[in-house]
Amino acid sequence: MVLKRKRGATLGLVIATTFLLSIVGIAIVFFCLLLGGARELQNATDSGNLNVAKQSLRYPSLNVFGNGNLDLSGPRLQEVQTNFSQDKDVNGQLDLLTFNRCVGQVMLVAMNASVDNGPNNAAVRNARNLINLITDNQQGIGTLLANKLATDHQMDLNFSNLAQIASLRMLSNPNGYTNTTTAAKEASYMVPSTASNLVVDPGSIPPAFLASDPGFLTNNFVNQAGGTYLKGYSFISIPSITDNANYPLMGVPLCPTLKPHLISLTDFNAQRVSPLPAGGATASRVPPNSFKSGGNGLDGHPQLTLGSISCSLAGSLTSQYLANIPCGFIVVANGNGFTPTATPGLVQVDNNAQGLIAGAYGGNGRDIFSDVLMYNTVFVTADGAMTENPQVIIDIQNFKAANPGQPVPANLANALDGPSPKQTYADGIQVNETPAACTNLNSSAGAMNPNSQCIANLPSMASVYNSNLPQAGAAGTLTGLMDLEKEKAEVIDPRPWGGPALVSGVNGACTGLKNFPAGGIPASAPVNFGTLGTLGSLVSGFSAYPASAGAESQIYSALLLKINQIKPKISGPEVQAIMNTPIPMGSIMFIWMDDSQGMHVTTAAGLPSWINPNNVLPDGSTTTALTGAQGVFRSYVDILDEQGFPSPWDCPGGPASYQNEMQWTNSSGFNCLQGVLRFQNCANDGGQPWKCPC
């Protein structure tokens, strides 16, 4: 009996132990499943949170260029659309990825304004206005993006779209995963003073700015990931423009060349305070770059809810930008006219810009004035007999006086130069008449002392001496003349008729500019001696004049800087193509860059939608290259041997001159305008007639 009792006790102990071990085993199994489920939950949360960081670069975005419910309205929306339309992302809007691009554009505008305030500090005001478009407490681009990245439902979708793909099998609840919880969804401002996704080309920065702040690049940029990037969450100091309180400018670190990656909760919490707080209900004026997500899962057996937290930092793996003003444009006007100075408007040229009109020289080469009458005196009797030797007429008169009524002997008649038949004209000579002494000074109606007998016999004279008659209007009309060309035409046109030439319509009628040699033109050149200029040739032409060479260098450098700000690191051939573009007189051309970064020089008709030619208002200072008054006598007007005349006029018409002008009106880049370049040519006639003799 004792043995049976011992065996029974042992069996009970075994059963109890087995039951206990089974309970423990089952608990261990459930615990392992719970741990595995928690791991699955954490992995799902991590994947969802990484997708939040990845998608945050583009979604949510600010709807400022599309349709429907826009995030801005009124004048602020219009200014954002005008200035930042070319900064938009592939989604057609502004987002975290392109935020630094907007910052870089504003930074260049602010630099331009800092070194060139313009009249009444207009450039400074405009630069600060752009900063305000980004950092306004309520309606700034940065503020709106920060709010969206913290609270927008798109962030929940970015999380759940990936996190809910995961199945929590070890929790025996494949569909037991929920969305991000509001309590866990937060943003942070990680890795301050590290690289954004914005690179700057030093060639885009005004040299005067770097000269005034030599440490700017060192203080505001960091070498990271194989490049030199703008520091994020670091105040950009631009003298006279930015300040931490009212006009702060700051980019966002975006870990260039890296994918989004997980970070610790401790690090995340340490940087939750915005480096640029907005005050009030709005947390920040600069967007966050890291995000916390929370998820939960329900265990299907014990009905236990598990929670997980994940934090990640955004990374711009391949999307890096050069700081530029991509919407920028330059206006080039070839001719005198109007540039807006008070309110935005249209750059214009006046009615003279396309050129003036003048009558063309009609001598058909050498004529009676430029050969026979230029060098000789032709003596003409009342009946039209003529000779260059007055003794021939005297001999005939002496014979007739001694032999009244007798025909003039053939030898005396044949001594006349003409006309034919010489005998008839010799017999018609009167004994007591005095023949007219005809020269190019008295043989035209326009002469100071015209001789009617000489004028009446010009056709016969041309025939006798095998020459030509000047033909009024035979060469037509010259159009598209520079002011200087019109003076030349007006001086030479009346010369075949003996003149004098009194120039009209030149003084005060400045025109556009063509190419022409600074040192003068050869005598064989036609009246219309200028040639169509290109942008480069018109600019460089001012370097040939001592008075304008210095200003030409400044303007050329400013032009290249502004082109480089539109397209940084632009190639030499691209710049040359711009400079080789023809700029006709009277034209208004625009230099701009398309979406594919191709550079163009077009009229207003060829402009893209984001450039409004009626919204031009430069806000900078003006640099003027003036050649100074340049003489025209014997270099452009009244040239020796011109049109067959040894000296068209012995007496020039006073101190005639010309002057070329190139004017550059700088602009900061506000409303995308980089500057207005204008050319013109002006002539000033002396006001006295050009004549022979003096």
Residue pairs with C-beta under 8 A, 6 or more apart in sequence:
30 301
30 302
33 170
33 171
33 172
33 299
34 170
34 171
34 299
34 304
34 306
36 170
37 168
37 170
37 171
37 297
37 299
37 306
38 306
38 308
39 170
40 166
40 167
40 168
40 169
40 170
40 171
40 297
41 168
41 171
41 177
41 295
41 296
41 297
41 306
41 308
42 308
42 310
43 166
44 163
44 164
44 165
44 166
44 168
44 177
44 295
44 297
44 308
45 163
45 293
45 294
45 295
45 308
45 309
45 310
46 262
46 310
46 312
47 162
47 163
47 165
47 166
48 158
48 159
48 160
48 161
48 162
48 163
48 164
48 180
48 293
48 295
48 310
49 159
49 163
49 262
49 291
49 292
49 293
49 310
49 311
49 312
50 162
50 260
50 261
50 262
50 310
50 312
51 158
51 159
51 161
51 162
51 163
52 155
52 158
52 159
52 291
52 293
52 312
53 260
53 261
53 290
53 291
53 312
53 313
53 314
53 315
54 158
54 259
54 260
54 314
55 154
55 158
56 96
56 149
56 155
56 158
56 291
56 314
57 95
57 96
57 97
57 254
57 314
57 316
57 319
58 89
58 90
58 91
58 95
58 96
58 97
59 91
59 95
59 154
59 158
60 95
60 148
60 149
60 152
60 154
60 155
61 89
61 91
61 93
61 94
61 95
61 148
62 71
62 72
62 93
62 94
62 95
62 141
62 144
62 145
62 148
63 69
63 70
63 71
63 93
64 70
64 71
64 72
64 77
64 80
64 81
64 84
64 93
64 94
65 81
65 85
65 88
65 92
65 93
65 94
66 92
66 93
70 77
71 144
72 80
72 139
72 144
76 133
76 136
76 139
79 129
79 133
79 671
80 94
80 133
80 141
82 327
82 610
82 612
82 615
82 671
82 672
83 105
83 130
83 133
83 327
83 670
83 671
83 672
84 94
84 102
84 105
84 133
84 141
84 327
85 327
85 610
86 326
86 327
86 595
86 610
87 94
87 98
87 101
87 102
87 105
87 326
87 327
88 94
88 98
89 95
89 97
89 98
94 102
94 141
94 145
95 145
96 145
96 149
96 252
96 254
96 287
96 289
96 314
97 197
97 254
97 316
97 319
98 321
99 141
99 142
99 145
99 251
99 252
99 287
100 196
100 197
100 198
100 230
100 232
100 251
100 252
100 254
100 321
101 198
101 321
101 323
102 134
102 141
103 134
103 196
103 198
103 230
103 236
103 249
103 250
103 251
104 198
104 200
104 230
104 251
104 321
104 322
104 323
104 324
105 130
105 323
105 324
105 325
105 326
105 669
106 127
106 130
106 131
106 133
106 134
106 249
107 230
107 236
107 238
107 249
107 323
108 204
108 205
108 323
108 324
108 325
108 565
108 669
109 126
109 127
109 130
109 325
109 668
109 669
109 670
110 127
110 130
110 131
110 238
110 241
110 242
110 249
110 668
111 205
111 206
111 209
111 238
112 123
112 127
112 206
112 565
112 620
112 666
112 667
112 668
112 669
113 123
113 124
113 126
113 127
113 240
113 241
113 619
113 668
113 670
114 124
114 127
114 209
114 212
114 238
114 239
114 240
114 241
115 206
115 208
115 209
115 212
116 123
116 206
116 208
116 620
116 621
116 666
116 668
117 123
117 124
117 240
117 620
117 621
118 124
118 618
118 619
118 620
118 621
118 666
118 667
118 668
119 341
119 619
119 621
122 619
122 620
123 619
123 620
123 667
123 668
123 670
124 240
124 241
125 619
126 619
126 668
126 670
126 671
127 241
127 668
127 670
128 241
128 246
128 247
129 670
130 670
131 241
131 242
131 247
131 248
131 249
132 140
132 247
133 140
133 141
134 140
134 141
134 142
134 249
134 285
135 142
135 143
135 247
135 248
135 249
135 250
135 276
135 285
135 286
136 143
136 285
137 143
137 278
137 279
137 280
137 282
137 285
138 278
138 282
140 285
142 250
142 276
142 284
142 285
142 286
142 287
143 278
143 282
143 284
143 285
145 287
146 187
146 274
146 278
146 282
146 283
146 284
146 285
146 286
146 287
146 288
147 282
147 283
148 154
148 155
149 155
149 187
149 287
149 288
149 291
150 185
150 186
150 187
150 283
150 288
155 180
155 185
155 291
156 179
156 180
156 185
159 179
159 180
159 293
159 295
160 179
160 180
163 177
163 180
163 293
163 295
164 177
164 179
166 177
167 174
167 175
168 174
168 176
168 177
168 297
171 297
171 298
171 299
171 300
171 306
172 299
172 300
172 301
173 297
173 298
173 299
173 300
176 297
176 298
176 299
176 300
177 295
177 296
177 297
178 295
178 296
178 297
179 295
180 293
180 294
180 295
181 294
181 295
181 296
181 307
183 294
184 292
184 293
184 294
184 295
184 307
184 309
185 291
185 292
185 293
185 294
186 268
186 272
186 291
186 292
187 272
187 288
187 290
187 291
187 292
188 268
188 269
188 271
188 272
188 288
188 289
188 290
188 291
188 292
188 311
189 233
189 271
189 272
189 273
189 274
189 275
189 284
189 286
189 288
189 289
189 290
190 253
190 263
190 267
190 268
190 271
190 289
190 290
190 313
191 232
191 233
191 253
191 255
191 271
191 289
191 313
192 232
192 233
192 234
192 253
192 271
192 275
193 222
193 231
193 232
193 233
193 234
193 253
194 222
194 224
194 231
194 232
194 253
194 255
195 222
195 224
195 225
195 227
195 229
195 230
195 231
195 232
195 253
195 254
195 255
195 256
196 229
196 230
196 231
196 232
196 251
196 252
196 253
196 254
196 256
197 229
197 254
197 256
197 316
197 319
197 320
197 321
198 229
198 230
198 251
198 320
198 321
198 322
198 323
199 227
199 228
199 229
199 230
199 320
199 321
199 322
199 323
200 217
200 221
200 228
200 230
200 322
200 323
200 568
201 322
201 323
201 564
201 568
201 569
202 210
202 217
203 561
203 564
203 568
203 569
204 322
204 323
204 324
204 561
204 564
204 565
204 568
205 216
206 561
207 557
207 561
209 216
210 216
210 217
212 239
213 239
216 237
217 228
219 237
220 230
220 231
220 234
220 236
220 237
221 228
221 229
221 230
221 231
222 228
222 229
222 231
224 256
225 255
225 256
225 257
225 258
226 257
227 256
227 320
229 256
229 320
230 236
230 251
230 323
231 251
231 253
232 250
232 251
232 252
232 253
232 254
232 289
233 250
233 251
233 252
233 253
233 275
233 276
233 286
234 250
234 251
235 242
235 244
235 248
235 249
235 250
236 242
236 249
236 250
236 251
238 249
241 247
242 248
242 249
248 276
248 285
250 275
250 276
250 286
252 286
252 287
252 288
252 289
253 289
254 289
254 314
254 315
254 316
255 261
255 313
255 314
255 315
255 316
256 315
256 316
256 320
257 315
257 316
257 317
257 318
258 315
258 316
258 317
259 315
259 317
260 312
260 313
260 314
260 315
261 312
261 313
261 315
262 310
262 311
262 312
262 313
263 290
263 311
263 312
263 313
264 311
265 292
265 309
265 311
267 311
268 290
268 292
268 311
271 290
274 283
274 284
274 285
274 286
274 288
275 286
276 284
276 285
276 286
277 283
277 284
277 285
278 284
278 285
289 313
289 314
290 311
290 312
290 313
290 314
291 311
291 312
291 314
292 309
292 310
292 311
293 309
293 310
293 311
294 307
294 308
294 309
294 310
295 307
295 308
295 310
296 305
296 306
296 307
296 308
297 305
297 306
297 308
298 304
298 305
298 306
299 305
299 306
322 568
322 569
323 568
324 565
324 566
324 567
324 568
325 565
325 566
325 669
325 672
325 674
326 566
326 593
327 610
327 611
327 672
328 562
328 565
328 566
328 592
328 593
328 669
328 672
328 673
328 674
329 566
329 590
329 591
329 592
329 607
329 611
329 672
329 673
329 674
330 559
330 562
330 563
330 566
330 590
330 591
330 592
330 674
330 675
330 676
330 677
331 347
331 588
331 589
331 590
331 613
331 616
331 673
331 675
331 676
331 677
332 535
332 583
332 587
332 588
332 589
332 590
332 591
332 601
332 676
332 677
332 678
333 339
333 347
333 348
333 349
333 353
333 587
333 588
333 589
333 676
333 677
333 678
333 679
334 349
334 353
334 512
334 513
334 533
334 538
334 583
334 584
334 585
334 586
334 587
334 588
334 589
334 678
334 679
334 680
335 349
335 350
335 352
335 353
335 354
335 510
335 511
335 512
335 513
335 585
335 586
335 587
335 678
335 679
335 680
336 349
336 350
336 352
336 353
336 510
336 511
336 678
336 680
336 682
337 347
337 348
337 349
337 350
337 353
337 678
338 345
338 347
338 348
338 350
339 347
339 348
339 616
339 618
339 665
339 676
339 678
340 346
340 347
340 616
340 617
340 618
341 617
341 618
343 617
344 614
344 615
344 616
344 617
344 671
345 614
345 615
345 616
345 617
346 613
346 614
346 616
347 588
347 613
347 616
347 676
348 588
349 512
349 586
349 587
349 588
352 483
352 509
352 510
352 511
353 511
353 512
353 585
353 586
353 680
354 480
354 511
354 512
354 584
354 585
354 586
355 479
355 480
355 481
355 482
355 485
355 511
355 512
355 585
355 586
356 481
356 482
356 483
356 485
356 486
356 505
356 506
356 509
356 511
357 477
357 478
357 479
357 481
357 486
358 477
358 478
358 481
358 485
358 486
358 489
358 490
358 493
358 527
359 473
359 477
359 478
359 489
359 490
359 493
360 473
360 475
360 476
360 477
360 478
360 489
360 493
360 527
361 475
361 489
361 492
361 493
361 495
361 496
361 527
361 643
362 470
362 471
362 472
362 473
362 474
362 475
362 493
362 496
363 369
363 370
363 468
363 470
363 471
363 495
363 496
363 643
363 644
364 468
364 470
364 471
364 474
364 475
365 468
365 644
366 467
366 468
366 644
367 462
367 467
367 468
367 469
367 470
367 496
367 644
368 443
368 458
368 461
368 462
368 465
368 467
368 468
368 469
368 470
369 440
369 443
369 444
369 470
369 495
369 496
369 497
369 498
370 440
370 495
370 496
370 643
370 644
370 645
371 465
371 467
371 644
372 378
372 461
372 465
372 467
373 438
373 439
373 440
373 443
373 461
374 440
374 645
374 646
375 646
376 388
376 439
377 388
377 437
377 438
377 439
378 386
378 387
378 388
378 417
378 437
378 438
378 439
378 454
378 461
378 465
379 386
379 387
379 388
379 389
379 390
379 393
379 435
379 436
379 437
379 438
380 386
380 435
380 436
380 438
380 453
380 454
380 457
380 461
381 393
381 425
381 428
381 429
381 430
381 433
381 435
381 436
382 428
382 430
382 433
382 453
383 425
383 428
383 429
383 430
384 419
384 425
384 428
384 457
384 460
385 393
385 416
385 418
385 419
385 422
385 425
385 426
385 428
385 429
386 416
386 417
386 418
386 419
386 457
386 460
386 461
386 464
387 393
387 415
387 416
387 417
388 417
389 415
390 435
390 437
392 412
392 415
392 416
393 416
393 429
393 435
395 412
395 415
396 408
396 412
396 413
396 416
396 426
396 429
397 429
397 430
397 431
397 432
397 433
399 406
399 408
399 409
399 412
400 406
400 408
400 429
400 431
401 431
407 423
407 427
408 423
408 426
408 427
408 429
410 423
412 426
413 422
413 423
413 425
413 426
413 427
414 422
416 422
416 425
416 426
417 464
417 465
418 425
418 460
418 463
418 464
418 465
419 425
419 460
419 463
419 464
436 451
436 453
436 454
438 451
438 453
438 454
438 457
438 461
440 498
440 692
441 447
441 448
441 449
441 498
441 692
441 693
442 449
442 450
442 451
442 454
442 498
443 450
443 451
443 454
443 455
443 458
443 461
443 498
444 450
444 455
444 496
444 497
444 498
444 499
445 455
445 497
446 494
446 497
446 498
446 499
446 500
447 497
447 498
447 499
448 499
448 500
448 691
450 498
454 461
458 469
459 469
461 467
462 468
462 469
470 496
470 497
472 497
478 485
478 489
478 527
478 528
480 528
480 585
481 489
481 511
481 528
482 511
482 512
482 513
482 514
482 516
482 530
482 585
482 681
482 683
483 506
483 509
483 510
483 511
483 658
483 681
483 682
483 683
484 516
484 530
484 632
484 636
484 658
484 681
484 683
485 527
485 528
485 529
485 530
486 505
486 506
486 509
486 511
486 683
487 503
487 506
487 632
487 636
487 637
487 656
487 658
487 683
487 685
488 527
488 529
488 632
488 636
488 637
489 527
489 528
490 501
490 503
490 504
490 505
490 506
490 685
491 501
491 503
491 637
491 638
491 648
491 649
491 653
491 690
492 501
492 527
492 637
492 638
492 642
492 643
492 648
493 501
494 500
494 501
495 501
495 643
495 645
495 648
495 649
498 692
499 649
499 689
499 690
499 691
499 692
500 649
500 689
500 690
500 691
501 649
501 653
501 689
501 690
501 691
502 653
502 689
502 690
503 653
503 656
503 685
503 690
506 683
506 684
506 685
507 683
507 684
507 685
507 687
509 682
510 661
510 680
510 681
510 682
511 585
511 680
511 681
511 682
512 584
512 585
512 586
512 587
512 679
512 680
512 681
513 533
513 538
513 541
513 585
513 660
513 679
513 680
513 681
514 530
514 531
514 532
514 533
514 585
514 681
515 530
515 531
515 532
515 533
515 537
515 538
515 541
516 529
516 530
516 531
516 636
518 541
518 544
518 545
518 627
518 630
519 544
519 635
520 634
520 635
520 636
520 639
521 529
521 635
521 636
521 639
522 639
523 639
523 640
523 641
523 642
529 636
532 582
532 584
533 541
533 582
533 583
533 679
534 579
534 580
534 581
534 582
534 583
535 578
535 579
535 580
535 581
535 583
535 589
535 601
536 576
536 579
536 580
538 583
538 662
538 679
539 552
539 555
539 556
539 559
539 579
539 662
539 677
540 552
540 556
541 660
542 548
542 549
542 551
542 552
542 555
542 625
542 627
542 660
542 662
543 549
543 552
543 553
545 627
545 628
545 630
545 660
547 626
547 627
547 628
548 625
548 626
548 627
548 628
548 660
548 662
551 623
551 624
551 625
551 626
551 662
552 625
552 662
554 623
554 664
555 623
555 625
555 662
555 664
555 677
558 623
558 664
558 666
558 675
559 664
559 675
559 677
560 575
562 674
562 675
563 570
563 575
563 578
563 591
563 599
564 570
565 669
565 674
566 591
566 592
566 593
566 599
566 674
567 574
567 593
567 597
567 599
570 599
574 599
577 599
578 591
578 599
578 601
581 589
581 601
583 589
583 679
587 603
588 603
588 604
588 613
589 601
589 602
589 603
590 600
590 601
590 602
590 603
590 604
590 606
590 607
590 611
590 613
591 599
591 600
591 601
592 599
592 600
592 602
592 607
592 608
592 611
593 599
593 600
594 600
594 608
600 606
604 613
607 613
610 672
611 672
615 671
616 673
616 676
617 671
617 673
618 665
618 666
618 667
618 673
618 675
618 676
619 667
619 668
619 670
619 673
620 665
620 666
620 667
620 668
620 675
621 665
621 666
622 663
622 664
622 665
622 666
623 663
623 664
623 666
624 661
624 662
624 663
624 664
625 661
625 662
625 663
626 659
626 660
626 661
627 659
627 660
627 661
628 659
629 657
629 658
629 659
629 684
630 657
630 658
630 659
631 655
631 656
631 657
632 638
632 656
632 657
632 658
632 683
633 652
633 656
634 640
636 658
637 652
637 656
638 647
638 648
638 649
638 652
638 690
639 648
640 646
640 647
642 648
647 692
648 690
649 690
649 691
649 692
650 691
650 692
650 693
650 694
651 690
651 691
651 692
651 693
651 694
652 686
652 690
653 685
653 686
653 687
653 688
653 689
653 690
653 691
654 685
654 686
654 687
654 688
655 686
656 683
656 684
656 685
656 686
657 683
657 684
658 681
658 682
658 683
658 684
659 681
659 682
659 683
659 684
660 679
660 680
660 681
660 682
661 678
661 679
661 680
661 681
661 682
662 677
662 678
662 679
663 677
663 678
664 675
664 676
664 677
664 678
665 675
665 676
665 677
665 678
666 675
667 673
667 674
667 675
667 676
